[in-house]
Amino acid sequence: MKNLKKYLSILVVATLLVGSLTACGQSKSSAATMEAKKSSNDDSVDVRISYWEYNIQGTLFDAAKEFGIWDEVTSKLGDNVNFELIAFENGPVANEAITAGELDVELSLGDQPFITGNANGVNTSVLSTTVKQEESYITIVAADSDINSHADLKGKNIGVGIGTFSHKSFIGILDDNGIDVSEVEFSNLGDAAYGEALAAIDKGELDAYFGPWNSLVDALESGKYKQIGDSTGHPLTTYLVATNDFIEKNPEITQALVEILYKTVDYINNNKDEAVAYFSKRLDWDSKIVSQFIDKIQIVADLTDEDRASIEATQNFLLDQEILDEEVEGLIDKHTNSTFIDTVKK
């Protein structure tokens, strides 16, 4: 465990040192996806929002644009607000940009990077949930592997996105099977690196990979790989998150973003066929996969006592696993804010 903790500490320090370069080099502006409102006013506000190009929860604001919700809500703000969506690979990288002062809002950030980010001084708050997942994250191995369940992973090399919500979930899976993280080797292969993970399994360099079902369903259907389990019992939750400084200075804009999220989630849940058609085109997924994936997950915009308890439980888990040295001060009181989502729900 100490080796993992040391690795994570090195990862955090190293990424913070190159945060500015990462934000420019590993992310890109989505000007074509989300047109910014232009203004020459001296009092204009630039709002920089992270998103993920490769999944439904990461493209919810794109869907809002497609369904007319974005323009409907932002038109109330006037012409002095400039929005920019910036694509990132994962939550830890987006946290680097926040630390560097290059990002204000994170769309669909996982619970682990949210908590570890605040432990390292990011100072953000959860405004709403976006997606909750369990069986949609799976573990795969080579079809001819002698690994047939998670209980067989002791001593194996496993690909997972270190520092992400899937990392936390997978450690819980190992714990359920009596395996300590010191008894496995992790390779840092996140959701977007599934192709690299499959290639490594093919070469015998990786024993297993834990990632999103939608990215791996074709691989499973090829017959070269088999699924040995999923994340049932260890949910992966993502959130709409903003810096506390941004929330304090821009409550009206914050309210608008939460309203957009809430209305978009509601539209998707009540117009599945249209949502499937959109995400199939946007993500370049087969419509059958999109439909099945939506059925596997919960797309929900809310922030309840149960959600807060889940965040606190994740922190306790990270403390138990020695990924965190100490509790984030005021994790719930200072870093969750249901004011905006409660207003929208009225």
Helices and strands as residue ranges (DSSP letters): H 2-17, H 19-25, E 28-29, E 45-51, G 57-59, H 60-66, H 69-74, G 75-77, E 81-87, H 91-99, E 105-110, H 111-119, E 124-133, E 137-142, G 150-152, E 157-160, H 165-176, G 181-183, E 185-188, G 191-193, H 194-202, E 208-212, H 213-221, E 225-230, E 236-243, H 244-249, H 251-270, H 272-283, H 287-296, E 298-299, H 305-320, H 331-335, H 339-345
